[in-house]
Amino acid sequence: MTKLIAVDLDGTLLNEENRISDKNLEAIIDAQKNGIEVVVATGRAHFDVKRIFKDTGITTWIISANGATIHKPNGELFHSIPINKEVAIDALSWLEKEGFYYEVSSNHSIYSPQKGQDLLVIEMDRIKSANPDVNIEELQSAAEKQNSQAGFSFIQSYKDIEEDLDIYNILAFSFHEEKLKKGWSKFETQKELTIVKSANHNFELEHKNASKGNALEILANKLNIELVETAAVGDSFNDLSMLKIAGRSAAMGNANEEIKNACKEITLTNDEDGVAHFIYKLINNTN
């Protein structure tokens, strides 16, 4: 029997309008009533998750920053594993030099360059000029999704970030495929970092031991729940670590094929209340 379910946010619990549907909210409440611990597991910052759930009456454990932090339902920090400060500064220096839009998740804010949105507009204009048939609305939607988060603090440079803050996650974003590939090549061999992809136009950096899978295991141990009694649902590559270790795993219907192949089952899409569909299968103990 499932005692805990870890649920990704973007592309999973959130629909294409960046909202949690009423059916998904009802399913979470029903899961909690049936003794299933619901855990939100996301690349977003915990304070952004709190905002999303603000008016729902629902509180959960939150695995955020792709596993770099775990917060209790009351908002108290339970576990964290920040990036080594020198490693983080080196990464940010390189990203800034290469002209990347970036976001830095820390204790209470998401730091992003003041000129960041201008960078993305310039990239979109260049792509549209080179390829007039490109779906510019899709690119604009991706940029808007980044803007929809809460807790931004805008800075001139990474050098303006306070020295005593913990850095949990660095997200780099670009519409240029070659630029992203260059960044991936730069960081994938760095032993102090782990690099994951959570959407088409980004990569994210965390401490080498930070992942949703590791955080799920830490939390399950805390709650005296065996991994075989856990479940996870997600849609992207930053979900793979938890999907692979959970006792039962489901890929969203809108997930990449590689994610679907890594999971034991496939649920409906995020616009079809796929999370609710999976939760009720867990509640009813059906396949």
Residue, then its C-alpha position, 0 to 999 in steps of 0.5 A: m500500500t502506498k503511504l507517500i506520493a511525491v508530485d512534481l509541479d510544472g507540467t504535472l500538477l500545474n496545467e498549461e495555464n499554470r494552475i492546479s485544477d479543482k480535480n487535482l486539489e480534491a484528489i490531494i485532499d482525498a489522499q491526505k484523508n486516506g493517510i497518504e503523505v502528499v509531497v510536492a517535489t519541484g525545481r521551484a523555490h519553497f516560498d513559490v510553492k507556498r504561494i501556489f497553495k496559499d488559498t487552497g487550505i492544503t499544506t504538504w511537505i515540500i521538496s524544492a530546488n530539485g531536492a536541495t531543500i526539504h520544508k515541513p508542512n508548517g514551512e520550517l526548513f528540515h533539510s538543505i544542501p546548498i552549492n559550495k559558494e565558490v563553485a556557485i560564484d564560478a558558475l554564475s560568473w561564466l553564465e553572466k559572461e556568456g550572456f545567459y538569463y539565469e535565476v538563483s534560488s536562495n533562502h528567501s529570494i530568487y535572484s535574477p539579472q535586471k536585464g534578464q528579460d531583455l536578453l530573452v526578448i533579444e533571443m526571440d527576435r533573433i530566432k524569429s529573424a532567422n526562422p520566420d516560421v518559428n512558433i513565437e507564442e510558444l517561446q513567449s509562453a516559456a518566458e512568461k512561465q519563468n516570470s510567473q514565479a514569486g520572490f524575485s529580487f532583481i540585481q545588476s550582477y551576481k556580485d550583488i548577491e549577499e555573501d552569507l546567503d545559501i545558494y540552492n539552485i541555479l537555473a540557466f535559460s536560453f532559446h538558443e540550442e547551441k548556447l544550452k549545449k555549450g552550457w551543458s558541456k561546461f557543467e556536466t563534468q564538474k564534480e561538485l555539481t549535478i546538472v538536470k534539465s526541467a524544460n526545453h530551454n533550460f538546465e539547472l545546477e545543484h549540489k552534487n548530492a541534491s536530487k529529488g530522488n535523494a530528498l525523497e529517500i531522506l524524507a521517507n526515512k524521516l517518516n518511517i516509510e519504506l521506499v517500496e511504499t512510496a509513489a512519484v509522478g512527473d514529466s521531466f528529466n529532473d524527476l527521473s531520480m525520484l521516479k526511478i527509486a519510488g515504489r510506484s512511478a507514473a509519467m504524465g501523458n505529456a512527458n518525454e518518451e524517455i521519462k515514460n520509458a523509465c516509469k512503471e505506468i503512464t497517467l493522463t496529461n496535465d490538462e486532463d488531471g493526470v495527477a488526480h487519475f494516478i492518486y485515485k489509483l493509489i487510494n483504490n490500490t488498483n493498477 
